[in-house]
């Protein structure tokens, strides 16, 4: 927190005094204009001009022409009264107008105070047509939407992490307790099991961090060639595919999407990994296709495998949903592969489509915005 501020006049008071002062200055200028451009043509002293009367008639009174002082003496009280009325009008009208103009700011301040106390559901939601204050209110509401989404994501991350990490930690504790009470324990087997559990905990933590980063969109987009990412993911996962006797086919022309290279590589890697572990050992295939189009880029990953029903397809992108047909001798997975793909796709304003493949397996298509022309 900053240093405490000394109390001062409110903005409403300042605006009121400004309005009143402007009216007073305008009134004084108007009087000055009258004095400079009108009264200067009036003689300084009053003039009496005798008038000729016709013979036999009553004599006419002298013609009196007032001087500048006479006119000013008659005009000054009324000018002072007018200035007084302008001052009252400026103060009253300025107070009312300032209150009306500042009412949106009071609403923004009230929502900000509620937010500072932990209520993230409040919104300004100013009605009416767009102007500077409503633009400010809309920007403030948009900021609150992002803050609420980030806080919800952090809470979800903490909840998911605590829930999912409880299992490997409990397994680790059990293994250590059993080994402590077993005099004939196999140390090598214990170390192997602990390494497996620890690897799964690390994979789960990394997956949750990637998922959180994608949900928060904390990246700067740039042109990314998806065909290069597809080749990189295929090369990285080729040893896993060869152990399972699978073939990976990459088919794609250069196609630049617009997004985060790290997240998009994670997306492609997750899709290829998912296609490998949910496949038919010794005879399966994985196809990776990249196709550029007008305004977007399509990435398609297709694999052989067991038949997948439409009901199963609808649940595959749910978090911690593990698909069937995976052997435990391979990478066990944490149930976040396709959930991460979905989150990364949404963070890039893309579209994810999953469909059962004829003959078994799955076809996943990701459509991403193309990079803007340079």
C-alpha positions in Angstrom: 0.0 0.0 0.0 1.1 3.6 -0.7 1.6 6.4 1.8 -1.7 7.7 3.3 -3.0 10.8 1.5 -4.2 13.9 3.2 -7.9 14.6 2.8 -8.8 17.1 0.0 -11.8 18.4 -1.8 -13.8 15.9 -3.7 -13.9 15.9 -7.5 -17.6 16.9 -7.4 -16.7 20.0 -5.4 -13.8 20.8 -7.8 -16.1 20.4 -10.8 -18.8 22.5 -9.2 -16.4 25.3 -8.6 -15.0 25.0 -12.1 -18.5 25.3 -13.6 -19.4 28.3 -11.4 -16.0 30.0 -12.1 -16.5 29.5 -15.9 -19.9 31.1 -15.8 -18.5 34.0 -13.7 -15.7 34.6 -16.1 -18.1 34.4 -19.1 -20.3 37.0 -17.4 -17.4 39.3 -16.6 -16.2 39.0 -20.2 -19.7 39.9 -21.5 -19.8 43.0 -19.3 -16.3 43.9 -20.6 -17.5 43.5 -24.1 -20.4 45.9 -23.5 -18.1 48.4 -21.8 -15.4 48.3 -24.5 -17.6 48.1 -27.6 -20.7 50.1 -26.6 -20.0 52.5 -23.8 -16.9 53.9 -25.4 -19.1 55.7 -27.9 -21.0 57.5 -25.1 -19.6 60.9 -24.0 -18.0 61.0 -20.6 -20.4 63.8 -19.3 -24.1 64.2 -19.7 -25.2 66.7 -22.4 -28.3 68.9 -22.4 -29.5 70.1 -25.8 -32.1 72.9 -26.0 -34.9 72.3 -28.4 -36.5 75.0 -30.5 -40.2 75.4 -30.0 -42.7 76.7 -32.5 -44.1 80.3 -31.9 -47.1 80.3 -29.7 -46.5 76.8 -28.3 -45.1 75.7 -24.9 -41.3 75.5 -24.9 -40.0 71.9 -25.2 -37.7 70.6 -22.4 -34.0 70.3 -23.1 -32.9 67.0 -24.7 -30.9 65.1 -22.0 -28.2 62.7 -23.3 -26.8 60.7 -20.4 -23.1 60.3 -20.1 -21.0 57.3 -19.6 -21.1 57.5 -15.8 -24.9 57.8 -15.8 -25.3 54.7 -17.9 -22.8 52.7 -15.8 -24.5 53.8 -12.6 -27.8 52.5 -13.9 -26.2 49.3 -15.4 -23.8 48.3 -12.6 -26.4 47.1 -10.0 -28.2 45.0 -12.6 -24.9 43.6 -13.8 -23.9 42.7 -10.3 -27.3 41.0 -9.8 -26.9 39.1 -13.0 -23.4 38.0 -11.9 -24.8 36.9 -8.5 -27.5 34.8 -10.3 -24.9 33.3 -12.6 -22.8 32.3 -9.5 -25.8 30.7 -7.8 -26.8 29.0 -11.1 -23.2 27.8 -11.6 -22.9 26.4 -8.1 -26.3 24.6 -8.1 -26.2 23.5 -11.7 -22.6 22.5 -11.4 -23.3 20.4 -8.3 -26.1 18.6 -10.0 -24.3 18.1 -13.3 -21.1 16.9 -11.5 -23.1 14.4 -9.4 -24.8 13.0 -12.5 -21.5 12.8 -14.5 -19.6 11.2 -11.6 -22.3 8.6 -10.7 -20.7 6.0 -13.0 -17.4 6.5 -11.2 -19.0 6.0 -7.9 -20.4 2.7 -9.2 -16.9 1.7 -10.4 -15.5 2.5 -7.0 -18.2 0.5 -5.2 -17.4 -2.5 -7.4 -13.7 -2.1 -6.9 -14.2 -2.0 -3.1 -16.3 -5.2 -3.3 -13.6 -6.8 -5.4 -10.9 -5.8 -2.9 -13.0 -7.6 -0.2 -13.0 -10.8 -2.2 -16.2 -10.6 -4.2 -15.3 -11.3 -7.8 -18.9 -11.6 -9.0 -19.7 -7.9 -8.9 -19.8 -6.0 -12.2 -20.3 -2.3 -13.1 -22.6 -3.0 -16.1 -23.4 0.6 -16.9 -26.4 1.0 -19.2 -26.7 3.5 -22.0 -24.7 4.3 -25.1 -21.0 4.2 -25.3 -18.9 7.1 -24.1 -15.7 7.5 -22.2 -17.1 6.5 -18.8 -18.9 3.5 -20.2 -15.7 2.4 -22.0 -13.9 2.6 -18.7 -16.7 0.6 -17.0 -16.6 -2.0 -19.8 -12.8 -2.3 -19.6 -13.1 -2.7 -15.8 -15.7 -5.4 -16.2 -13.5 -7.2 -18.8 -10.6 -7.0 -16.4 -12.7 -8.5 -13.6 -13.8 -11.3 -15.9 -10.2 -12.2 -16.5 -9.3 -11.9 -12.9 -12.2 -14.1 -11.9 -11.2 -16.6 -14.6 -7.6 -16.6 -13.4 -8.6 -17.1 -9.7 -11.0 -19.9 -10.7 -8.3 -21.5 -12.7 -5.8 -21.3 -9.8 -8.4 -22.8 -7.4 -9.1 -25.5 -9.9 -5.4 -26.2 -10.4 -4.9 -26.4 -6.6 -7.9 -28.7 -6.3 -6.9 -30.9 -9.1 -3.3 -31.0 -8.0 -4.1 -31.9 -4.4 -6.7 -34.5 -5.5 -4.5 -36.2 -8.1 -1.2 -36.0 -6.2 -2.8 -37.6 -3.1 -2.7 -41.0 -4.9 1.0 -41.2 -5.8 2.0 -39.8 -2.4 -0.2 -42.3 -0.6 1.3 -45.1 -2.8 4.8 -43.9 -1.9 4.0 -43.9 1.8 2.5 -47.4 1.6 5.5 -48.8 -0.3 7.9 -47.3 2.3 5.9 -48.6 5.2 5.7 -52.1 3.8 9.4 -52.1 3.0 10.2 -50.9 6.5 8.3 -53.8 8.1 9.6 -56.4 5.6 13.0 -57.7 6.6 13.3 -59.6 3.2 12.4 -56.6 1.1 13.6 -56.4 -2.5 15.4 -53.0 -2.7 15.6 -53.0 -6.4 11.9 -53.7 -6.8 11.1 -51.0 -4.2 13.2 -48.5 -6.1 11.6 -49.4 -9.4 8.1 -48.9 -8.0 9.0 -45.6 -6.3 10.5 -44.4 -9.6 7.3 -45.3 -11.4 5.2 -43.5 -8.9 7.5 -40.5 -8.8 7.5 -40.2 -12.6 3.7 -40.2 -12.7 3.6 -37.4 -10.0 6.1 -35.4 -12.1 4.1 -35.9 -15.3 0.9 -34.9 -13.5 2.4 -31.7 -12.1 3.9 -30.7 -15.5 0.5 -31.4 -17.2 -1.4 -29.3 -14.7 1.1 -26.4 -15.2 0.7 -26.6 -19.0 -3.1 -26.7 -18.6 -3.1 -23.7 -16.3 -0.8 -21.7 -18.6 -3.1 -22.5 -21.6 -6.2 -21.5 -19.7 -4.7 -18.2 -18.7 -3.4 -17.4 -22.2 -0.2 -16.1 -20.8 1.7 -16.2 -24.1 2.6 -13.9 -27.0 1.4 -15.3 -30.4 3.8 -15.6 -33.3 3.9 -17.4 -36.6 4.5 -21.2 -36.1 5.0 -23.8 -38.8 2.8 -26.7 -37.7 4.4 -29.1 -40.2 7.7 -28.6 -38.4 6.1 -29.2 -35.1 4.4 -32.4 -36.5 7.8 -33.7 -37.6 9.4 -32.8 -34.3 6.7 -34.6 -32.3 6.9 -37.7 -34.5 10.6 -37.8 -34.2 10.4 -37.5 -30.4 7.8 -40.2 -30.0 9.2 -42.6 -32.6 11.0 -44.8 -30.0 7.7 -45.3 -28.2 6.0 -46.1 -31.4 8.7 -48.6 -32.5 8.5 -50.4 -29.1 4.8 -51.0 -29.8 5.4 -51.9 -33.4 3.6 -48.9 -34.8 4.2 -46.8 -37.9 4.0 -43.0 -37.9 3.2 -41.3 -41.2 3.7 -37.5 -41.4 2.1 -35.7 -44.4 2.0 -32.0 -44.5 3.1 -28.9 -46.4 4.4 -25.8 -44.6 1.5 -24.1 -42.8 2.0 -21.3 -40.4 -0.5 -21.0 -37.5 -0.5 -18.0 -35.1 0.2 -18.8 -31.5 2.7 -20.1 -28.9 5.4 -22.4 -30.3 5.7 -24.1 -26.9 2.0 -24.7 -26.4 1.4 -25.8 -30.0 4.3 -28.3 -29.7 2.7 -29.6 -26.6 -0.6 -29.9 -28.4 0.9 -31.9 -31.3 2.9 -34.1 -29.0 -0.1 -34.9 -26.8 -2.2 -35.9 -29.9 0.6 -38.1 -31.3 1.3 -39.7 -27.9 -2.4 -40.3 -27.4 -2.6 -41.9 -30.9 0.3 -44.2 -30.0 -0.8 -45.5 -26.6 -4.4 -46.0 -27.8 -3.6 -48.2 -30.7 -3.1 -51.8 -31.8 0.3 -53.1 -30.9 2.4 -54.6 -33.6 0.1 -53.6 -36.4 -1.2 -50.1 -35.8 -0.6 -46.9 -37.6 -0.6 -43.2 -36.8 -1.2 -40.5 -39.5 -0.3 -36.8 -38.9 -1.6 -34.4 -41.6 -1.1 -30.7 -41.8 -3.2 -28.7 -44.3 -3.1 -24.9 -44.9 -6.3 -23.2 -46.0 -7.7 -19.7 -46.4 -7.4 -18.0 -43.0 -6.7 -21.2 -41.0 -4.5 -24.3 -40.6 -5.8 -27.8 -40.1 -3.9 -30.4 -38.1 -5.3 -34.0 -38.2 -4.0 -36.9 -36.2 -5.6 -40.3 -36.9 -4.8 -43.7 -35.5 -6.0 -47.2 -35.7 -7.2 -49.0 -32.6 -10.3 -50.3 -30.8 -13.7 -49.0 -31.9 -14.8 -45.8 -30.1 -18.5 -45.0 -29.6 -19.8 -41.5 -30.0 -20.7 -41.4 -26.3 -17.0 -42.2 -25.4 -15.8 -39.5 -27.9 -17.9 -36.9 -26.1 -16.0 -37.5 -22.8 -12.5 -37.9 -24.0 -11.6 -34.2 -23.5 -12.7 -34.2 -19.9 -10.0 -33.7 -17.3 -8.6 -36.9 -15.7 -10.5 -39.0 -18.2 -8.4 -42.0 -19.2 -9.3 -43.8 -22.3 -9.7 -47.6 -22.6 -7.2 -49.8 -24.4 -4.0 -48.6 -22.8 -1.6 -51.1 -21.4 0.2 -50.4 -18.1 3.6 -51.3 -19.6 3.6 -48.1 -21.5 3.4 -44.5 -20.3 0.5 -44.7 -17.7 -0.7 -41.2 -18.5 -2.5 -38.9 -16.1 -5.8 -38.3 -18.0 -5.0 -34.8 -19.1 -3.7 -35.3 -22.7 -6.8 -34.4 -24.7 -7.9 -31.9 -22.0 -4.7 -30.0 -22.5 -5.2 -30.2 -26.3 -8.7 -28.7 -25.9 -7.5 -26.0 -23.6 -4.6 -25.0 -25.9 -7.0 -25.0 -28.9 -9.4 -22.7 -27.1 -6.5 -20.4 -26.0 -5.7 -20.0 -29.6 -9.3 -19.3 -30.7 -9.3 -22.6 -32.6 -11.7 -25.5 -32.9 -11.2 -29.1 -31.8 -13.1 -32.0 -33.4 -13.0 -35.6 -32.4 -14.7 -38.4 -34.4 -14.6 -42.2 -34.4 -12.6 -43.7 -37.3 -14.1 -46.2 -39.5 -12.7 -49.6 -38.6 -11.6 -48.5 -35.1 -9.5 -45.7 -33.7 -9.9 -42.0 -33.5 -9.6 -39.0 -35.8 -8.8 -35.7 -34.1 -8.8 -32.4 -36.1 -7.5 -29.1 -34.8 -8.3 -25.9 -36.7 -6.1 -22.9 -35.8 -6.0 -19.4 -37.1 -3.4 -18.9 -39.8 -0.6 -16.4 -39.2 -1.3 -13.0 -40.6 0.6 -12.1 -43.9 3.8 -10.3 -43.4 
